[in-house]
Structure formats: structure tokens, C-alpha cells
Amino acid sequence: MTIKLYGAARCHKTQHYQRYFQERNLEVEFLDVEENESYAEELRSLYTNRKLNFPTITIDSKKLRNPSDEELSKWIMKLS
């Protein structure tokens, strides 16, 4: 299972998800879309409107836009 977190270091929701994954000992790749233009472009490509909709989490091919902890847990269990 590959988990990516598209966000920004200054964003409180991004920080929340980083803690969420850390507390559950889940490996996640953090992609700061404000610090790296290639990460920003990767995130834009996930949306037809090409906007930087962060935080966005991908778990393999599943895309979650700012999910609740409950929804995120459900998808992690389902895809693991």
C-alpha cells in the first residue's frame, strides 16, 4: 500500500494528517506542494479543475480530499 499526502507544511489540516499517520505507524510520503513545483503539478493532475486541492491523500489509486479520520481509517483498512 502506497500512501501519499499532498499538502503544505504550514497547513493545520496537513499537520493533522501527518500526526494521524505517525500515531498509527503508517509510512506516508509527504509531498509539499508549496515547496516543490513538481509535487504541485502532480496534485493538479489529479483534478479536472487543475487546482491545488490540499490536503489530498492518495492510497494506491484511491483519492481522498480532506477526509474525516473515520473515512480515512475505513479506506486504509479496505485497501490494506
mmCIF file of the C-alpha atoms, coordinates in Angstrom:
data_MODEL
# 
_entry.id   MODEL 
# 
loop_
_atom_site.group_PDB 
_atom_site.id 
_atom_site.type_symbol 
_atom_site.label_atom_id 
_atom_site.label_alt_id 
_atom_site.label_comp_id 
_atom_site.label_asym_id 
_atom_site.label_entity_id 
_atom_site.label_seq_id 
_atom_site.pdbx_PDB_ins_code 
_atom_site.Cartn_x 
_atom_site.Cartn_y 
_atom_site.Cartn_z 
_atom_site.occupancy 
_atom_site.B_iso_or_equiv 
_atom_site.pdbx_formal_charge 
_atom_site.auth_seq_id 
_atom_site.auth_comp_id 
_atom_site.auth_asym_id 
_atom_site.auth_atom_id 
_atom_site.pdbx_PDB_model_num 
ATOM 1  C CA . MET A 1 1  ? 0.000   0.000  0.000   1.00 0.00 ? 1  MET A CA 1 
ATOM 2  C CA . THR A 1 2  ? 1.394   3.389  -1.032  1.00 0.00 ? 2  THR A CA 1 
ATOM 3  C CA . ILE A 1 3  ? 0.131   6.460  0.816   1.00 0.00 ? 3  ILE A CA 1 
ATOM 4  C CA . LYS A 1 4  ? 0.863   9.987  -0.386  1.00 0.00 ? 4  LYS A CA 1 
ATOM 5  C CA . LEU A 1 5  ? -0.089  13.186 1.407   1.00 0.00 ? 5  LEU A CA 1 
ATOM 6  C CA . TYR A 1 6  ? -0.223  16.274 -0.792  1.00 0.00 ? 6  TYR A CA 1 
ATOM 7  C CA . GLY A 1 7  ? -0.219  19.374 1.356   1.00 0.00 ? 7  GLY A CA 1 
ATOM 8  C CA . ALA A 1 8  ? 1.779   22.263 2.779   1.00 0.00 ? 8  ALA A CA 1 
ATOM 9  C CA . ALA A 1 9  ? 3.919   22.313 5.911   1.00 0.00 ? 9  ALA A CA 1 
ATOM 10 C CA . ARG A 1 10 ? 2.103   25.448 7.181   1.00 0.00 ? 10 ARG A CA 1 
ATOM 11 C CA . CYS A 1 11 ? -1.391  23.907 6.740   1.00 0.00 ? 11 CYS A CA 1 
ATOM 12 C CA . HIS A 1 12 ? -3.002  22.755 10.011  1.00 0.00 ? 12 HIS A CA 1 
ATOM 13 C CA . LYS A 1 13 ? -5.019  20.027 8.244   1.00 0.00 ? 13 LYS A CA 1 
ATOM 14 C CA . THR A 1 14 ? -1.849  18.693 6.601   1.00 0.00 ? 14 THR A CA 1 
ATOM 15 C CA . GLN A 1 15 ? -0.193  18.642 10.039  1.00 0.00 ? 15 GLN A CA 1 
ATOM 16 C CA . HIS A 1 16 ? -3.220  16.773 11.419  1.00 0.00 ? 16 HIS A CA 1 
ATOM 17 C CA . TYR A 1 17 ? -2.843  14.034 8.787   1.00 0.00 ? 17 TYR A CA 1 
ATOM 18 C CA . GLN A 1 18 ? 0.900   13.785 9.402   1.00 0.00 ? 18 GLN A CA 1 
ATOM 19 C CA . ARG A 1 19 ? 0.166   13.140 13.109  1.00 0.00 ? 19 ARG A CA 1 
ATOM 20 C CA . TYR A 1 20 ? -2.617  10.698 12.189  1.00 0.00 ? 20 TYR A CA 1 
ATOM 21 C CA . PHE A 1 21 ? -0.228  8.568  10.118  1.00 0.00 ? 21 PHE A CA 1 
ATOM 22 C CA . GLN A 1 22 ? 2.615   8.864  12.634  1.00 0.00 ? 22 GLN A CA 1 
ATOM 23 C CA . GLU A 1 23 ? 0.397   7.737  15.533  1.00 0.00 ? 23 GLU A CA 1 
ATOM 24 C CA . ARG A 1 24 ? -0.609  4.651  13.546  1.00 0.00 ? 24 ARG A CA 1 
ATOM 25 C CA . ASN A 1 25 ? 2.947   3.883  12.408  1.00 0.00 ? 25 ASN A CA 1 
ATOM 26 C CA . LEU A 1 26 ? 1.903   4.152  8.774   1.00 0.00 ? 26 LEU A CA 1 
ATOM 27 C CA . GLU A 1 27 ? 4.507   5.054  6.200   1.00 0.00 ? 27 GLU A CA 1 
ATOM 28 C CA . VAL A 1 28 ? 3.437   8.065  4.170   1.00 0.00 ? 28 VAL A CA 1 
ATOM 29 C CA . GLU A 1 29 ? 5.162   10.145 1.522   1.00 0.00 ? 29 GLU A CA 1 
ATOM 30 C CA . PHE A 1 30 ? 4.627   13.839 2.274   1.00 0.00 ? 30 PHE A CA 1 
ATOM 31 C CA . LEU A 1 31 ? 4.611   15.995 -0.849  1.00 0.00 ? 31 LEU A CA 1 
ATOM 32 C CA . ASP A 1 32 ? 4.798   19.724 -0.046  1.00 0.00 ? 32 ASP A CA 1 
ATOM 33 C CA . VAL A 1 33 ? 3.060   21.398 -2.979  1.00 0.00 ? 33 VAL A CA 1 
ATOM 34 C CA . GLU A 1 34 ? 4.222   24.869 -1.950  1.00 0.00 ? 34 GLU A CA 1 
ATOM 35 C CA . GLU A 1 35 ? 7.893   23.919 -1.798  1.00 0.00 ? 35 GLU A CA 1 
ATOM 36 C CA . ASN A 1 36 ? 8.101   21.697 -4.873  1.00 0.00 ? 36 ASN A CA 1 
ATOM 37 C CA . GLU A 1 37 ? 6.504   22.600 -8.217  1.00 0.00 ? 37 GLU A CA 1 
ATOM 38 C CA . SER A 1 38 ? 6.629   19.009 -9.488  1.00 0.00 ? 38 SER A CA 1 
ATOM 39 C CA . TYR A 1 39 ? 4.540   17.882 -6.492  1.00 0.00 ? 39 TYR A CA 1 
ATOM 40 C CA . ALA A 1 40 ? 2.122   20.747 -7.173  1.00 0.00 ? 40 ALA A CA 1 
ATOM 41 C CA . GLU A 1 41 ? 1.808   19.631 -10.797 1.00 0.00 ? 41 GLU A CA 1 
ATOM 42 C CA . GLU A 1 42 ? 1.264   16.021 -9.699  1.00 0.00 ? 42 GLU A CA 1 
ATOM 43 C CA . LEU A 1 43 ? -1.584  17.192 -7.430  1.00 0.00 ? 43 LEU A CA 1 
ATOM 44 C CA . ARG A 1 44 ? -3.136  19.375 -10.153 1.00 0.00 ? 44 ARG A CA 1 
ATOM 45 C CA . SER A 1 45 ? -3.178  16.368 -12.476 1.00 0.00 ? 45 SER A CA 1 
ATOM 46 C CA . LEU A 1 46 ? -5.477  14.531 -10.034 1.00 0.00 ? 46 LEU A CA 1 
ATOM 47 C CA . TYR A 1 47 ? -8.267  17.087 -10.523 1.00 0.00 ? 47 TYR A CA 1 
ATOM 48 C CA . THR A 1 48 ? -10.063 18.157 -13.691 1.00 0.00 ? 48 THR A CA 1 
ATOM 49 C CA . ASN A 1 49 ? -10.158 21.773 -12.454 1.00 0.00 ? 49 ASN A CA 1 
ATOM 50 C CA . ARG A 1 50 ? -6.328  21.613 -12.078 1.00 0.00 ? 50 ARG A CA 1 
ATOM 51 C CA . LYS A 1 51 ? -6.489  23.334 -8.670  1.00 0.00 ? 51 LYS A CA 1 
ATOM 52 C CA . LEU A 1 52 ? -4.171  22.725 -5.737  1.00 0.00 ? 52 LEU A CA 1 
ATOM 53 C CA . ASN A 1 53 ? -6.809  21.000 -3.613  1.00 0.00 ? 53 ASN A CA 1 
ATOM 54 C CA . PHE A 1 54 ? -4.848  20.173 -0.494  1.00 0.00 ? 54 PHE A CA 1 
ATOM 55 C CA . PRO A 1 55 ? -4.675  18.297 1.653   1.00 0.00 ? 55 PRO A CA 1 
ATOM 56 C CA . THR A 1 56 ? -5.301  15.379 -0.656  1.00 0.00 ? 56 THR A CA 1 
ATOM 57 C CA . ILE A 1 57 ? -4.365  11.825 0.279   1.00 0.00 ? 57 ILE A CA 1 
ATOM 58 C CA . THR A 1 58 ? -3.891  9.022  -2.185  1.00 0.00 ? 58 THR A CA 1 
ATOM 59 C CA . ILE A 1 59 ? -3.850  5.394  -1.106  1.00 0.00 ? 59 ILE A CA 1 
ATOM 60 C CA . ASP A 1 60 ? -2.717  3.426  -4.125  1.00 0.00 ? 60 ASP A CA 1 
ATOM 61 C CA . SER A 1 61 ? -5.237  4.637  -6.756  1.00 0.00 ? 61 SER A CA 1 
ATOM 62 C CA . LYS A 1 62 ? -7.873  5.935  -4.278  1.00 0.00 ? 62 LYS A CA 1 
ATOM 63 C CA . LYS A 1 63 ? -8.016  9.739  -3.929  1.00 0.00 ? 63 LYS A CA 1 
ATOM 64 C CA . LEU A 1 64 ? -9.347  11.362 -0.738  1.00 0.00 ? 64 LEU A CA 1 
ATOM 65 C CA . ARG A 1 65 ? -9.823  15.126 -0.444  1.00 0.00 ? 65 ARG A CA 1 
ATOM 66 C CA . ASN A 1 66 ? -9.629  16.285 3.184   1.00 0.00 ? 66 ASN A CA 1 
ATOM 67 C CA . PRO A 1 67 ? -11.267 13.113 4.588   1.00 0.00 ? 67 PRO A CA 1 
ATOM 68 C CA . SER A 1 68 ? -12.542 12.658 8.124   1.00 0.00 ? 68 SER A CA 1 
ATOM 69 C CA . ASP A 1 69 ? -10.429 10.386 10.321  1.00 0.00 ? 69 ASP A CA 1 
ATOM 70 C CA . GLU A 1 70 ? -13.243 7.819  10.160  1.00 0.00 ? 70 GLU A CA 1 
ATOM 71 C CA . GLU A 1 71 ? -13.320 7.846  6.354   1.00 0.00 ? 71 GLU A CA 1 
ATOM 72 C CA . LEU A 1 72 ? -9.539  7.669  6.151   1.00 0.00 ? 72 LEU A CA 1 
ATOM 73 C CA . SER A 1 73 ? -9.420  4.711  8.556   1.00 0.00 ? 73 SER A CA 1 
ATOM 74 C CA . LYS A 1 74 ? -12.095 2.919  6.533   1.00 0.00 ? 74 LYS A CA 1 
ATOM 75 C CA . TRP A 1 75 ? -10.116 3.235  3.292   1.00 0.00 ? 75 TRP A CA 1 
ATOM 76 C CA . ILE A 1 76 ? -6.825  2.231  4.909   1.00 0.00 ? 76 ILE A CA 1 
ATOM 77 C CA . MET A 1 77 ? -8.467  -0.936 6.254   1.00 0.00 ? 77 MET A CA 1 
ATOM 78 C CA . LYS A 1 78 ? -10.193 -1.642 2.946   1.00 0.00 ? 78 LYS A CA 1 
ATOM 79 C CA . LEU A 1 79 ? -7.049  -1.208 0.829   1.00 0.00 ? 79 LEU A CA 1 
ATOM 80 C CA . SER A 1 80 ? -4.512  -2.858 3.128   1.00 0.00 ? 80 SER A CA 1 
# 
